[in-house]
């Protein structure tokens, strides 16, 4: 078992502690974004804890309020943006990690 307090943007779990799972916490201030990226052969889950996220996945864009769950299929270009006036806090989980 591994227990970790979540405070700010940080990695929560990754190899070698886990075998095939990577996770972390992201805090975006108003106007910030993660940046467009592809997780290649990995699926990703976003758990929106606080605030409102603008999630762009390929040609689809959605405004997602907390608390919410977002699934990003493998090989999809995506980005998470905070277009709101309040901080956005979310967890990401990516698997499998090569």
C-alpha positions, 0 to 999 in steps of 0.5 A, a space after each residue: 500500500 502507498 498513501 500520499 497526501 495531495 497538495 499541489 501539482 505532483 506525481 502520485 504514482 509511477 514505476 518503479 513503485 507501480 508496475 504499469 500505472 502512472 498518476 498525478 495531481 495537476 493544479 492549473 491557475 486561470 488561463 493555464 493549460 497542460 499543452 496539447 499532447 498524445 499519450 500514445 498507446 496509453 489510456 488516460 482518465 481525468 478526475 476533475 476535483 475542483 473548478 471547471 476544465 476545458 478538455 479538448 480531445 481531437 475535434 471535440 471540446 467540452 466544459 467539464 465541472 467538478 466533480 467529473 470523470 473524463 476518459 481519453 482513449 489511447 492515441 488521441 491528441 488532447 489538452 486540459 485548459 483552465 478558462 475559468 476564473 478559479 483554480 482547476 484541480 484534477 487527477 490523471 491516471 495513465 495506463 499501461 506505462 511502458 
